[in-house]
Amino acid sequence: MPWYSYNNPGSIGDPNSYNLEGNTPPSCPNPNNFICAIQANDNLGKPILTFGLVVAIADALQTRTESTNVLLKPTP
């Protein structure tokens, strides 16, 4: 599954807020405070934001803990 980097200050729930990175996750420095990248199925170069992925993004932001499909970075 490909990785997508997040574009600040776009909405985390909008597929257009992400850029396709490929199969390797981008570098995301600590501390873990904000969305850096997500891993999702592809739809014409944009991520498919399923309900489960949106929940994983929200959980990662709330707990400041990365998951398999969500990477975090310092607050911009």
N, C-alpha and C positions, 0 to 999 in steps of 0.2 A: 504494500500500500504506500502511496506517495506521501511526502511531507509538504506542508504549506506554511510559510512564514506569515505572521500577522502584521498588517500595516496599521500603525497608529495614525490617527485616532478613530479608525473605522469601527463599526459595530461588530462585536465578536460573533454575533448571530447572522452576519451577512457574508455569504460566500465571496462577494467581491472585495472583502477586506483581507483576503489572503492571496499570496503569490505562490505558485507551484515551485517547489525546491527540487523535487526528484525523490529518489529512494533513500537518500541519506539525510538524516535530520540535520538542520543547521546548528551552528554553535550557539548555545544559549547560556551566557554567564550567570553566575549567582549574584545577588540573592534572588530567590524565587518569589517574585511579587506580582508579575503581570504576564499575560500571554506572550509567548515567543513563537511557538509553532504547534501545529496539530498534525496528526496523521489521520487521513480519511480516504475514502474511495473518491475517485476522480469523476467529474462531469465537465468535460470540455475545458480542462485546465483549472477548474475551481473545485473546492472540496464539497462533498455531499455532507451537510450538517444534519445528521440524524438526531433524534431525540436523545439517544444514549450518549452521543458525543457532546451535545450541548450540556447535558447533566454533568459529564466528566469535566468539561471546561469550567462550569460553575463550581464544582467541588474543588478543583485544583486552585481556583482563585480564592475560595473561602478558606481552605486549609493551608494554602501556600505550599502544597505538595504536588509534585509532578505525578503523572500517571503514564501508562504505556503509550497513550495517544495524545498526551498534552504535555508540552514543555513550557517552562516558565523562565522569565528573565527579570532583571531589575526594573523598577518603575521608570518609564521614560522621562 
